Amino acid sequence: MNNMKNKIVILLGVVALFSTTSCYKKKTVEGFHPAVITGFDARECACCGGLLINFQNHVNSFDGEYRTISNDPAEFGITDSTAFPVYMKVRYAIDTTKCDGNFIKILEFQK
């Protein structure tokens, strides 16, 4: 009986360890949100690069409360020749694996 308790305690410990050390921690924001992808972030810094997105209907990059998308732009059909702004509805999660938490990961989108 003691052997069974030890196995359960070890199993619970392993589960707790994996739940706290996951590679990608995220806070999913519920539902779809109207958003504007305003263009590429061409700045050269450690926490720069990627697509810029705004949830306040601003169409100029860096206006208002903007975020950076950590997804590959090709996932949305965006290329170097895409005309911005691009309007869509997105379901996203905060990407805490990147810099200061200003990054998001798009989970689903609707154009």
Secondary structure, 3 states (H helix, E strand, C coil): CHHHHHHHHHHHHHHHHHHHCCCCCEEECCCCEEEEEEEECCCCCCCCCCEEEECCCCCCCCCCCEEEECCCHHHHCCCCCCCCCEEEEEEEEEECCCCCCCEEEEEEEEC
